[in-house]
């Protein structure tokens, strides 16, 4: 991460503008135990109350780190019922990084956010259709499978 | 724009900044080697 991803200009800009970056050694106590750290790099998105919403373990290239962070922000907003802000992060991810590994989960979560915002089930079916078209082998397509019937 | 990431190294200080700026925290557990 230090050699490739963190020096990347887009990564620096994204993190500086959107997040508070915090680095802790993997064996620093009590945080290592509190967060159950067993391998590095472990990248965790926390909300302003310190609650965890997203975690990845292992190297991420710049073109995967930014969408992963956008997904983490989207999940943080979604899980605190801020659906408009969640949709903002997810739309940005899907617009700028549609081929990233985070895109299928973002498509799924966008459908759920739209459903939770409107109580209209149509976005769930749309999410399945979009997943099935763009990511037919994704686990998120399988998870959305029941929505095809809506 | 900064030419590198300005990492916080203290949890409490990072959380205070997060609340003040209303931003999520990227917590990176790393191996300093």
N, CA and C atoms of all chains as a GROMACS GRO file, in nm:
protein
  549
    1UNK      N    1   0.084  -0.120   0.000
    1UNK     CA    2   0.000   0.000   0.000
    1UNK      C    3   0.088   0.126   0.000
    2UNK      N    4   0.196   0.122   0.077
    2UNK     CA    5   0.284   0.238   0.085
    2UNK      C    6   0.361   0.262  -0.043
    3UNK      N    7   0.389   0.154  -0.118
    3UNK     CA    8   0.469   0.167  -0.239
    3UNK      C    9   0.386   0.209  -0.359
    4UNK      N   10   0.262   0.165  -0.365
    4UNK     CA   11   0.182   0.184  -0.487
    4UNK      C   12   0.057   0.268  -0.464
    5UNK      N   13  -0.022   0.231  -0.366
    5UNK     CA   14  -0.157   0.286  -0.357
    5UNK      C   15  -0.161   0.421  -0.285
    6UNK      N   16  -0.099   0.430  -0.168
    6UNK     CA   17  -0.110   0.555  -0.092
    6UNK      C   18  -0.039   0.672  -0.157
    7UNK      N   19   0.069   0.652  -0.236
    7UNK     CA   20   0.128   0.768  -0.306
    7UNK      C   21   0.050   0.814  -0.428
    8UNK      N   22  -0.051   0.742  -0.470
    8UNK     CA   23  -0.126   0.775  -0.590
    8UNK      C   24  -0.201   0.907  -0.569
    9UNK      N   25  -0.191   0.996  -0.667
    9UNK     CA   26  -0.248   1.131  -0.652
    9UNK      C   27  -0.399   1.127  -0.631
   10UNK      N   28  -0.468   1.040  -0.704
   10UNK     CA   29  -0.614   1.033  -0.689
   10UNK      C   30  -0.653   0.980  -0.552
   11UNK      N   31  -0.575   0.885  -0.503
   11UNK     CA   32  -0.602   0.829  -0.370
   11UNK      C   33  -0.580   0.937  -0.262
   12UNK      N   34  -0.469   1.011  -0.274
   12UNK     CA   35  -0.442   1.118  -0.177
   12UNK      C   36  -0.556   1.219  -0.177
   13UNK      N   37  -0.598   1.259  -0.296
   13UNK     CA   38  -0.706   1.358  -0.306
   13UNK      C   39  -0.835   1.304  -0.246
   14UNK      N   40  -0.869   1.180  -0.281
   14UNK     CA   41  -0.996   1.124  -0.233
   14UNK      C   42  -0.997   1.115  -0.081
   15UNK      N   43  -0.892   1.060  -0.024
   15UNK     CA   44  -0.889   1.041   0.122
   15UNK      C   45  -0.885   1.176   0.193
   16UNK      N   46  -0.807   1.269   0.142
   16UNK     CA   47  -0.796   1.401   0.205
   16UNK      C   48  -0.931   1.473   0.204
   17UNK      N   49  -1.004   1.460   0.096
   17UNK     CA   50  -1.130   1.534   0.083
   17UNK      C   51  -1.247   1.467   0.155
   18UNK      N   52  -1.240   1.336   0.171
   18UNK     CA   53  -1.362   1.264   0.214
   18UNK      C   54  -1.354   1.192   0.347
   19UNK      N   55  -1.234   1.171   0.400
   19UNK     CA   56  -1.222   1.086   0.518
   19UNK      C   57  -1.118   1.142   0.615
   20UNK      N   58  -1.122   1.091   0.737
   20UNK     CA   59  -1.015   1.117   0.833
   20UNK      C   60  -0.928   0.992   0.835
   21UNK      N   61  -0.804   1.000   0.783
   21UNK     CA   62  -0.718   0.882   0.778
   21UNK      C   63  -0.646   0.858   0.911
   22UNK      N   64  -0.653   0.736   0.958
   22UNK     CA   65  -0.594   0.699   1.087
   22UNK      C   66  -0.516   0.571   1.068
   23UNK      N   67  -0.389   0.570   1.110
   23UNK     CA   68  -0.304   0.452   1.094
   23UNK      C   69  -0.260   0.403   1.231
   24UNK      N   70  -0.282   0.273   1.252
   24UNK     CA   71  -0.248   0.211   1.379
   24UNK      C   72  -0.167   0.084   1.350
   25UNK      N   73  -0.059   0.061   1.424
   25UNK     CA   74   0.017  -0.063   1.407
   25UNK      C   75  -0.070  -0.183   1.441
   26UNK      N   76  -0.049  -0.292   1.368
   26UNK     CA   77  -0.139  -0.408   1.379
   26UNK      C   78  -0.140  -0.469   1.519
   27UNK      N   79  -0.033  -0.444   1.596
   27UNK     CA   80  -0.024  -0.507   1.729
   27UNK      C   81  -0.046  -0.407   1.842
   28UNK      N   82  -0.091  -0.287   1.809
   28UNK     CA   83  -0.115  -0.186   1.913
   28UNK      C   84  -0.238  -0.223   1.994
   29UNK      N   85  -0.220  -0.231   2.123
   29UNK     CA   86  -0.331  -0.266   2.211
   29UNK      C   87  -0.387  -0.139   2.278
   30UNK      N   88  -0.517  -0.135   2.308
   30UNK     CA   89  -0.614  -0.245   2.297
   30UNK      C   90  -0.683  -0.253   2.162
   31UNK      N   91  -0.648  -0.161   2.068
   31UNK     CA   92  -0.725  -0.153   1.944
   31UNK      C   93  -0.715  -0.281   1.861
   32UNK      N   94  -0.595  -0.342   1.858
   32UNK     CA   95  -0.580  -0.463   1.778
   32UNK      C   96  -0.677  -0.572   1.824
   33UNK      N   97  -0.689  -0.587   1.953
   33UNK     CA   98  -0.784  -0.685   2.006
   33UNK      C   99  -0.928  -0.638   1.986
   34UNK      N  100  -0.953  -0.512   2.012
   34UNK     CA  101  -1.089  -0.460   1.997
   34UNK      C  102  -1.143  -0.484   1.857
   35UNK      N  103  -1.055  -0.468   1.755
   35UNK     CA  104  -1.099  -0.483   1.616
   35UNK      C  105  -1.066  -0.621   1.559
   36UNK      N  106  -1.014  -0.710   1.644
   36UNK     CA  107  -0.986  -0.849   1.604
   36UNK      C  108  -0.896  -0.854   1.480
   37UNK      N  109  -0.783  -0.786   1.488
   37UNK     CA  110  -0.692  -0.778   1.374
   37UNK      C  111  -0.602  -0.901   1.370
   38UNK      N  112  -0.608  -0.975   1.258
   38UNK     CA  113  -0.528  -1.097   1.242
   38UNK      C  114  -0.435  -1.089   1.122
   39UNK      N  115  -0.457  -0.992   1.034
   39UNK     CA  116  -0.374  -0.982   0.913
   39UNK      C  117  -0.377  -0.838   0.864
   40UNK      N  118  -0.274  -0.801   0.789
   40UNK     CA  119  -0.269  -0.664   0.737
   40UNK      C  120  -0.246  -0.666   0.586
   41UNK      N  121  -0.274  -0.554   0.519
   41UNK     CA  122  -0.345  -0.439   0.573
   41UNK      C  123  -0.493  -0.470   0.597
   42UNK      N  124  -0.543  -0.422   0.709
   42UNK     CA  125  -0.686  -0.429   0.738
   42UNK      C  126  -0.739  -0.286   0.734
   43UNK      N  127  -0.826  -0.259   0.640
   43UNK     CA  128  -0.880  -0.124   0.618
   43UNK      C  129  -1.026  -0.122   0.661
   44UNK      N  130  -1.057  -0.036   0.756
   44UNK     CA  131  -1.189  -0.035   0.818
   44UNK      C  132  -1.249   0.104   0.808
   45UNK      N  133  -1.377   0.111   0.768
   45UNK     CA  134  -1.449   0.237   0.765
   45UNK      C  135  -1.531   0.250   0.893
   46UNK      N  136  -1.507   0.359   0.965
   46UNK     CA  137  -1.581   0.387   1.089
   46UNK      C  138  -1.667   0.511   1.069
   47UNK      N  139  -1.783   0.513   1.136
   47UNK     CA  140  -1.862   0.637   1.135
   47UNK      C  141  -1.812   0.731   1.246
   48UNK      N  142  -1.877   0.844   1.260
   48UNK     CA  143  -1.828   0.944   1.354
   48UNK      C  144  -1.842   0.900   1.500
   49UNK      N  145  -1.917   0.792   1.521
   49UNK     CA  146  -1.928   0.736   1.656
   49UNK      C  147  -1.833   0.620   1.678
   50UNK      N  148  -1.750   0.590   1.578
   50UNK     CA  149  -1.653   0.483   1.592
   50UNK      C  150  -1.706   0.346   1.558
   51UNK      N  151  -1.826   0.338   1.502
   51UNK     CA  152  -1.882   0.207   1.466
   51UNK      C  153  -1.828   0.162   1.330
   52UNK      N  154  -1.794   0.033   1.321
   52UNK     CA  155  -1.742  -0.024   1.197
   52UNK      C  156  -1.854  -0.053   1.099
   53UNK      N  157  -1.831  -0.018   0.969
   53UNK     CA  158  -1.931  -0.044   0.866
   53UNK      C  159  -1.876  -0.122   0.747
   54UNK      N  160  -1.744  -0.126   0.733
   54UNK     CA  161  -1.687  -0.192   0.615
   54UNK      C  162  -1.543  -0.229   0.646
   55UNK      N  163  -1.501  -0.346   0.596
   55UNK     CA  164  -1.365  -0.391   0.622
   55UNK      C  165  -1.313  -0.468   0.501
   56UNK      N  166  -1.187  -0.440   0.465
   56UNK     CA  167  -1.118  -0.523   0.367
   56UNK      C  168  -0.984  -0.565   0.428
   57UNK      N  169  -0.937  -0.680   0.385
   57UNK     CA  170  -0.806  -0.730   0.428
   57UNK      C  171  -0.726  -0.761   0.302
   58UNK      N  172  -0.601  -0.711   0.297
   58UNK     CA  173  -0.516  -0.737   0.182
   58UNK      C  174  -0.497  -0.613   0.096
   59UNK      N  175  -0.399  -0.624   0.005
   59UNK     CA  176  -0.363  -0.512  -0.082
   59UNK      C  177  -0.479  -0.474  -0.175
   60UNK      N  178  -0.495  -0.344  -0.193
   60UNK     CA  179  -0.587  -0.292  -0.294
   60UNK      C  180  -0.512  -0.190  -0.379
   61UNK      N  181  -0.520  -0.206  -0.511
   61UNK     CA  182  -0.462  -0.108  -0.602
   61UNK      C  183  -0.546   0.020  -0.597
   62UNK      N  184  -0.488   0.132  -0.645
   62UNK     CA  185  -0.564   0.258  -0.640
   62UNK      C  186  -0.703   0.248  -0.702
   63UNK      N  187  -0.713   0.179  -0.816
   63UNK     CA  188  -0.842   0.172  -0.885
   63UNK      C  189  -0.942   0.082  -0.813
   64UNK      N  190  -0.897   0.010  -0.710
   64UNK     CA  191  -0.988  -0.067  -0.625
   64UNK      C  192  -1.007  -0.003  -0.488
   65UNK      N  193  -0.905   0.068  -0.440
   65UNK     CA  194  -0.919   0.127  -0.307
   65UNK      C  195  -1.028   0.234  -0.305
   66UNK      N  196  -1.027   0.324  -0.404
   66UNK     CA  197  -1.124   0.434  -0.400
   66UNK      C  198  -1.268   0.381  -0.404
   67UNK      N  199  -1.303   0.290  -0.497
   67UNK     CA  200  -1.440   0.237  -0.491
   67UNK      C  201  -1.469   0.160  -0.362
   68UNK      N  202  -1.370   0.093  -0.307
   68UNK     CA  203  -1.393   0.023  -0.180
   68UNK      C  204  -1.424   0.125  -0.069
   69UNK      N  205  -1.356   0.238  -0.069
   69UNK     CA  206  -1.384   0.340   0.031
   69UNK      C  207  -1.520   0.404   0.008
   70UNK      N  208  -1.554   0.424  -0.119
   70UNK     CA  209  -1.689   0.476  -0.149
   70UNK      C  210  -1.796   0.379  -0.101
   71UNK      N  211  -1.771   0.251  -0.121
   71UNK     CA  212  -1.867   0.151  -0.071
   71UNK      C  213  -1.876   0.158   0.082
   72UNK      N  214  -1.761   0.171   0.146
   72UNK     CA  215  -1.762   0.182   0.292
   72UNK      C  216  -1.839   0.304   0.339
   73UNK      N  217  -1.822   0.416   0.270
   73UNK     CA  218  -1.897   0.536   0.305
   73UNK      C  219  -2.046   0.513   0.282
   74UNK      N  220  -2.078   0.450   0.169
   74UNK     CA  221  -2.219   0.422   0.140
   74UNK      C  222  -2.281   0.333   0.246
   75UNK      N  223  -2.208   0.229   0.288
   75UNK     CA  224  -2.260   0.140   0.392
   75UNK      C  225  -2.273   0.213   0.525
   76UNK      N  226  -2.179   0.300   0.555
   76UNK     CA  227  -2.186   0.377   0.679
   76UNK      C  228  -2.312   0.464   0.680
   77UNK      N  229  -2.338   0.532   0.569
   77UNK     CA  230  -2.458   0.617   0.562
   77UNK      C  231  -2.584   0.531   0.562
   78UNK      N  232  -2.583   0.421   0.489
   78UNK     CA  233  -2.701   0.334   0.482
   78UNK      C  234  -2.736   0.279   0.620
   79UNK      N  235  -2.635   0.236   0.690
   79UNK     CA  236  -2.661   0.170   0.819
   79UNK      C  237  -2.693   0.270   0.929
   80UNK      N  238  -2.684   0.400   0.898
   80UNK     CA  239  -2.729   0.502   0.993
   80UNK      C  240  -2.849   0.578   0.933
   81UNK      N  241  -2.916   0.512   0.836
   81UNK     CA  242  -3.044   0.561   0.780
   81UNK      C  243  -3.032   0.693   0.706
   82UNK      N  244  -2.912   0.723   0.655
   82UNK     CA  245  -2.896   0.844   0.572
   82UNK      C  246  -2.890   0.800   0.426
   83UNK      N  247  -3.009   0.768   0.373
   83UNK     CA  248  -3.015   0.704   0.242
   83UNK      C  249  -2.971   0.797   0.128
   84UNK      N  250  -3.003   0.926   0.139
   84UNK     CA  251  -2.962   1.017   0.032
   84UNK      C  252  -2.810   1.025   0.022
   85UNK      N  253  -2.743   1.033   0.137
   85UNK     CA  254  -2.597   1.038   0.135
   85UNK      C  255  -2.538   0.904   0.090
   86UNK      N  256  -2.602   0.796   0.131
   86UNK     CA  257  -2.556   0.664   0.085
   86UNK      C  258  -2.565   0.656  -0.067
   87UNK      N  259  -2.678   0.701  -0.121
   87UNK     CA  260  -2.695   0.696  -0.266
   87UNK      C  261  -2.591   0.782  -0.336
   88UNK      N  262  -2.553   0.894  -0.277
   88UNK     CA  263  -2.451   0.978  -0.338
   88UNK      C  264  -2.319   0.904  -0.352
   89UNK      N  265  -2.278   0.835  -0.247
   89UNK     CA  266  -2.153   0.760  -0.253
   89UNK      C  267  -2.162   0.644  -0.353
   90UNK      N  268  -2.275   0.575  -0.352
   90UNK     CA  269  -2.290   0.458  -0.438
   90UNK      C  270  -2.298   0.499  -0.586
   91UNK      N  271  -2.369   0.609  -0.612
   91UNK     CA  272  -2.378   0.657  -0.752
   91UNK      C  273  -2.240   0.696  -0.804
   92UNK      N  274  -2.162   0.761  -0.720
   92UNK     CA  275  -2.027   0.801  -0.761
   92UNK      C  276  -1.943   0.678  -0.792
   93UNK      N  277  -1.953   0.578  -0.706
   93UNK     CA  278  -1.879   0.453  -0.729
   93UNK      C  279  -1.919   0.391  -0.864
   94UNK      N  280  -2.049   0.381  -0.886
   94UNK     CA  281  -2.097   0.312  -1.006
   94UNK      C  282  -2.069   0.393  -1.133
   95UNK      N  283  -2.065   0.525  -1.119
   95UNK     CA  284  -2.037   0.609  -1.235
   95UNK      C  285  -1.888   0.606  -1.270
   96UNK      N  286  -1.804   0.613  -1.168
   96UNK     CA  287  -1.660   0.629  -1.195
   96UNK      C  288  -1.582   0.498  -1.194
   97UNK      N  289  -1.637   0.396  -1.126
   97UNK     CA  290  -1.565   0.268  -1.115
   97UNK      C  291  -1.658   0.150  -1.140
   98UNK      N  292  -1.727   0.149  -1.255
   98UNK     CA  293  -1.828   0.045  -1.279
   98UNK      C  294  -1.769  -0.095  -1.294
   99UNK      N  295  -1.640  -0.104  -1.324
   99UNK     CA  296  -1.578  -0.236  -1.341
   99UNK      C  297  -1.503  -0.281  -1.216
  100UNK      N  298  -1.512  -0.205  -1.110
  100UNK     CA  299  -1.436  -0.240  -0.989
  100UNK      C  300  -1.501  -0.359  -0.918
  101UNK      N  301  -1.422  -0.418  -0.830
  101UNK     CA  302  -1.473  -0.532  -0.752
  101UNK      C  303  -1.584  -0.491  -0.656
  102UNK      N  304  -1.591  -0.363  -0.625
  102UNK     CA  305  -1.695  -0.314  -0.532
  102UNK      C  306  -1.828  -0.286  -0.602
  103UNK      N  307  -1.827  -0.282  -0.735
  103UNK     CA  308  -1.947  -0.240  -0.808
  103UNK      C  309  -2.068  -0.331  -0.784
  104UNK      N  310  -2.053  -0.464  -0.784
  104UNK     CA  311  -2.174  -0.546  -0.764
  104UNK      C  312  -2.243  -0.520  -0.631
  105UNK      N  313  -2.167  -0.512  -0.523
  105UNK     CA  314  -2.230  -0.483  -0.394
  105UNK      C  315  -2.293  -0.345  -0.394
  106UNK      N  316  -2.229  -0.250  -0.463
  106UNK     CA  317  -2.285  -0.115  -0.471
  106UNK      C  318  -2.418  -0.115  -0.547
  107UNK      N  319  -2.426  -0.195  -0.655
  107UNK     CA  320  -2.553  -0.204  -0.728
  107UNK      C  321  -2.663  -0.261  -0.639
  108UNK      N  322  -2.628  -0.364  -0.565
  108UNK     CA  323  -2.724  -0.426  -0.473
  108UNK      C  324  -2.770  -0.324  -0.368
  109UNK      N  325  -2.673  -0.258  -0.306
  109UNK     CA  326  -2.706  -0.166  -0.197
  109UNK      C  327  -2.781  -0.044  -0.249
  110UNK      N  328  -2.750   0.000  -0.372
  110UNK     CA  329  -2.824   0.112  -0.428
  110UNK      C  330  -2.972   0.076  -0.442
  111UNK      N  331  -2.999  -0.046  -0.487
  111UNK     CA  332  -3.138  -0.089  -0.497
  111UNK      C  333  -3.207  -0.090  -0.362
  112UNK      N  334  -3.137  -0.138  -0.261
  112UNK     CA  335  -3.196  -0.143  -0.127
  112UNK      C  336  -3.220  -0.001  -0.074
  113UNK      N  337  -3.123   0.088  -0.096
  113UNK     CA  338  -3.140   0.227  -0.051
  113UNK      C  339  -3.261   0.293  -0.118
  114UNK      N  340  -3.273   0.269  -0.247
  114UNK     CA  341  -3.387   0.328  -0.319
  114UNK      C  342  -3.518   0.271  -0.266
  115UNK      N  343  -3.520   0.142  -0.239
  115UNK     CA  344  -3.640   0.080  -0.182
  115UNK      C  345  -3.670   0.139  -0.045
  116UNK      N  346  -3.568   0.151   0.040
  116UNK     CA  347  -3.591   0.202   0.175
  116UNK      C  348  -3.635   0.349   0.171
  117UNK      N  349  -3.594   0.422   0.068
  117UNK     CA  350  -3.631   0.563   0.056
  117UNK      C  351  -3.774   0.580   0.009
  118UNK      N  352  -3.822   0.487  -0.074
  118UNK     CA  353  -3.950   0.507  -0.143
  118UNK      C  354  -4.055   0.403  -0.105
  119UNK      N  355  -4.012   0.289  -0.052
  119UNK     CA  356  -4.099   0.173  -0.024
  119UNK      C  357  -4.160   0.117  -0.151
  120UNK      N  358  -4.098   0.151  -0.263
  120UNK     CA  359  -4.137   0.096  -0.392
  120UNK      C  360  -4.042  -0.020  -0.422
  121UNK      N  361  -4.091  -0.141  -0.443
  121UNK     CA  362  -4.002  -0.255  -0.466
  121UNK      C  363  -3.934  -0.256  -0.603
  122UNK      N  364  -3.979  -0.168  -0.693
  122UNK     CA  365  -3.922  -0.169  -0.828
  122UNK      C  366  -3.769  -0.158  -0.830
  123UNK      N  367  -3.708  -0.072  -0.747
  123UNK     CA  368  -3.561  -0.063  -0.750
  123UNK      C  369  -3.491  -0.193  -0.714
  124UNK      N  370  -3.556  -0.279  -0.638
  124UNK     CA  371  -3.492  -0.407  -0.605
  124UNK      C  372  -3.486  -0.496  -0.729
  125UNK      N  373  -3.596  -0.498  -0.805
  125UNK     CA  374  -3.595  -0.576  -0.929
  125UNK      C  375  -3.496  -0.517  -1.029
  126UNK      N  376  -3.490  -0.385  -1.036
  126UNK     CA  377  -3.393  -0.320  -1.125
  126UNK      C  378  -3.251  -0.358  -1.085
  127UNK      N  379  -3.226  -0.363  -0.955
  127UNK     CA  380  -3.092  -0.400  -0.909
  127UNK      C  381  -3.058  -0.542  -0.955
  128UNK      N  382  -3.153  -0.634  -0.941
  128UNK     CA  383  -3.126  -0.770  -0.988
  128UNK      C  384  -3.099  -0.770  -1.138
  129UNK      N  385  -3.182  -0.701  -1.214
  129UNK     CA  386  -3.165  -0.701  -1.360
  129UNK      C  387  -3.028  -0.644  -1.399
  130UNK      N  388  -2.988  -0.536  -1.331
  130UNK     CA  389  -2.858  -0.475  -1.362
  130UNK      C  390  -2.744  -0.569  -1.320
  131UNK      N  391  -2.758  -0.632  -1.205
  131UNK     CA  392  -2.654  -0.726  -1.161
  131UNK      C  393  -2.644  -0.844  -1.256
  132UNK      N  394  -2.759  -0.898  -1.296
  132UNK     CA  395  -2.759  -1.016  -1.382
  132UNK      C  396  -2.699  -0.985  -1.518
  133UNK      N  397  -2.720  -0.862  -1.565
  133UNK     CA  398  -2.666  -0.822  -1.695
  133UNK      C  399  -2.515  -0.796  -1.689
  134UNK      N  400  -2.472  -0.728  -1.584
  134UNK     CA  401  -2.333  -0.682  -1.579
  134UNK      C  402  -2.241  -0.774  -1.501
  135UNK      N  403  -2.296  -0.846  -1.402
  135UNK     CA  404  -2.213  -0.928  -1.313
  135UNK      C  405  -2.284  -1.061  -1.285
  136UNK      N  406  -2.307  -1.141  -1.389
  136UNK     CA  407  -2.391  -1.262  -1.370
  136UNK      C  408  -2.333  -1.362  -1.271
  137UNK      N  409  -2.202  -1.362  -1.249
  137UNK     CA  410  -2.142  -1.460  -1.159
  137UNK      C  411  -2.120  -1.407  -1.018
  138UNK      N  412  -2.158  -1.283  -0.994
  138UNK     CA  413  -2.132  -1.223  -0.863
  138UNK      C  414  -2.220  -1.285  -0.755
  139UNK      N  415  -2.163  -1.291  -0.635
  139UNK     CA  416  -2.244  -1.336  -0.521
  139UNK      C  417  -2.361  -1.242  -0.497
  140UNK      N  418  -2.346  -1.114  -0.534
  140UNK     CA  419  -2.452  -1.017  -0.512
  140UNK      C  420  -2.568  -1.038  -0.608
  141UNK      N  421  -2.538  -1.092  -0.726
  141UNK     CA  422  -2.646  -1.129  -0.818
  141UNK      C  423  -2.727  -1.244  -0.757
  142UNK      N  424  -2.657  -1.339  -0.696
  142UNK     CA  425  -2.727  -1.450  -0.631
  142UNK      C  426  -2.811  -1.400  -0.514
  143UNK      N  427  -2.757  -1.306  -0.438
  143UNK     CA  428  -2.832  -1.255  -0.323
  143UNK      C  429  -2.956  -1.177  -0.367
  144UNK      N  430  -2.948  -1.117  -0.486
  144UNK     CA  431  -3.063  -1.040  -0.536
  144UNK      C  432  -3.162  -1.127  -0.613
  145UNK      N  433  -3.132  -1.255  -0.629
  145UNK     CA  434  -3.212  -1.343  -0.714
  145UNK      C  435  -3.361  -1.338  -0.683
  146UNK      N  436  -3.402  -1.338  -0.556
  146UNK     CA  437  -3.546  -1.335  -0.528
  146UNK      C  438  -3.615  -1.209  -0.580
  147UNK      N  439  -3.540  -1.102  -0.600
  147UNK     CA  440  -3.603  -0.975  -0.641
  147UNK      C  441  -3.650  -0.979  -0.785
  148UNK      N  442  -3.606  -1.081  -0.862
  148UNK     CA  443  -3.650  -1.088  -1.001
  148UNK      C  444  -3.800  -1.106  -1.010
  149UNK      N  445  -3.861  -1.156  -0.904
  149UNK     CA  446  -4.005  -1.186  -0.903
  149UNK      C  447  -4.091  -1.065  -0.864
  150UNK      N  448  -4.027  -0.956  -0.824
  150UNK     CA  449  -4.104  -0.842  -0.775
  150UNK      C  450  -4.170  -0.766  -0.891
  151UNK      N  451  -0.331   2.092  -0.301
  151UNK     CA  452  -0.359   1.956  -0.257
  151UNK      C  453  -0.234   1.895  -0.194
  152UNK      N  454  -0.255   1.820  -0.085
  152UNK     CA  455  -0.142   1.757  -0.016
  152UNK      C  456  -0.070   1.660  -0.110
  153UNK      N  457   0.061   1.642  -0.088
  153UNK     CA  458   0.136   1.549  -0.172
  153UNK      C  459   0.151   1.412  -0.104
  154UNK      N  460   0.090   1.398   0.013
  154UNK     CA  461   0.081   1.265   0.074
  154UNK      C  462  -0.037   1.264   0.172
  155UNK      N  463  -0.069   1.147   0.221
  155UNK     CA  464  -0.181   1.135   0.314
  155UNK      C  465  -0.134   1.174   0.454
  156UNK      N  466  -0.205   1.263   0.516
  156UNK     CA  467  -0.169   1.308   0.651
  156UNK      C  468  -0.240   1.218   0.754
  157UNK      N  469  -0.173   1.112   0.790
  157UNK     CA  470  -0.234   1.012   0.878
  157UNK      C  471  -0.240   1.062   1.022
  158UNK      N  472  -0.353   1.046   1.084
  158UNK     CA  473  -0.361   1.057   1.228
  158UNK      C  474  -0.306   0.928   1.288
  159UNK      N  475  -0.255   0.938   1.410
  159UNK     CA  476  -0.200   0.819   1.474
  159UNK      C  477  -0.262   0.794   1.612
  160UNK      N  478  -0.360   0.875   1.647
  160UNK     CA  479  -0.426   0.860   1.776
  160UNK      C  480  -0.577   0.847   1.753
  161UNK      N  481  -0.634   0.742   1.807
  161UNK     CA  482  -0.775   0.712   1.784
  161UNK      C  483  -0.866   0.825   1.832
  162UNK      N  484  -0.843   0.873   1.952
  162UNK     CA  485  -0.931   0.977   2.007
  162UNK      C  486  -0.922   1.105   1.925
  163UNK      N  487  -0.802   1.141   1.884
  163UNK     CA  488  -0.786   1.262   1.804
  163UNK      C  489  -0.855   1.247   1.669
  164UNK      N  490  -0.843   1.128   1.608
  164UNK     CA  491  -0.908   1.104   1.479
  164UNK      C  492  -1.060   1.110   1.492
  165UNK      N  493  -1.113   1.053   1.600
  165UNK     CA  494  -1.258   1.055   1.617
  165UNK      C  495  -1.308   1.198   1.641
  166UNK      N  496  -1.230   1.278   1.712
  166UNK     CA  497  -1.269   1.418   1.733
  166UNK      C  498  -1.272   1.493   1.601
  167UNK      N  499  -1.173   1.468   1.516
  167UNK     CA  500  -1.173   1.530   1.383
  167UNK      C  501  -1.292   1.483   1.300
  168UNK      N  502  -1.322   1.355   1.308
  168UNK     CA  503  -1.434   1.299   1.232
  168UNK      C  504  -1.565   1.367   1.272
  169UNK      N  505  -1.584   1.384   1.401
  169UNK     CA  506  -1.708   1.450   1.447
  169UNK      C  507  -1.709   1.597   1.405
  170UNK      N  508  -1.596   1.664   1.416
  170UNK     CA  509  -1.590   1.806   1.383
  170UNK      C  510  -1.613   1.830   1.234
  171UNK      N  511  -1.560   1.740   1.150
  171UNK     CA  512  -1.571   1.758   1.005
  171UNK      C  513  -1.683   1.673   0.945
  172UNK      N  514  -1.751   1.596   1.028
  172UNK     CA  515  -1.859   1.507   0.984
  172UNK      C  516  -1.814   1.417   0.868
  173UNK      N  517  -1.699   1.353   0.890
  173UNK     CA  518  -1.645   1.262   0.790
  173UNK      C  519  -1.622   1.125   0.853
  174UNK      N  520  -1.637   1.018   0.774
  174UNK     CA  521  -1.601   0.886   0.826
  174UNK      C  522  -1.450   0.872   0.841
  175UNK      N  523  -1.411   0.774   0.920
  175UNK     CA  524  -1.270   0.746   0.945
  175UNK      C  525  -1.224   0.627   0.862
  176UNK      N  526  -1.110   0.642   0.796
  176UNK     CA  527  -1.042   0.527   0.735
  176UNK      C  528  -0.936   0.480   0.834
  177UNK      N  529  -0.962   0.366   0.895
  177UNK     CA  530  -0.870   0.309   0.994
  177UNK      C  531  -0.788   0.200   0.926
  178UNK      N  532  -0.658   0.223   0.917
  178UNK     CA  533  -0.566   0.130   0.850
  178UNK      C  534  -0.478   0.064   0.956
  179UNK      N  535  -0.504  -0.064   0.982
  179UNK     CA  536  -0.411  -0.141   1.066
  179UNK      C  537  -0.301  -0.193   0.975
  180UNK      N  538  -0.177  -0.153   1.002
  180UNK     CA  539  -0.068  -0.185   0.912
  180UNK      C  540   0.046  -0.251   0.990
  181UNK      N  541   0.135  -0.312   0.913
  181UNK     CA  542   0.255  -0.373   0.971
  181UNK      C  543   0.372  -0.280   0.945
  182UNK      N  544   0.422  -0.213   1.050
  182UNK     CA  545   0.530  -0.117   1.026
  182UNK      C  546   0.663  -0.184   0.991
  183UNK      N  547   0.670  -0.318   1.000
  183UNK     CA  548   0.789  -0.389   0.958
  183UNK      C  549   0.899  -0.395   1.063
   0.00000   0.00000   0.00000
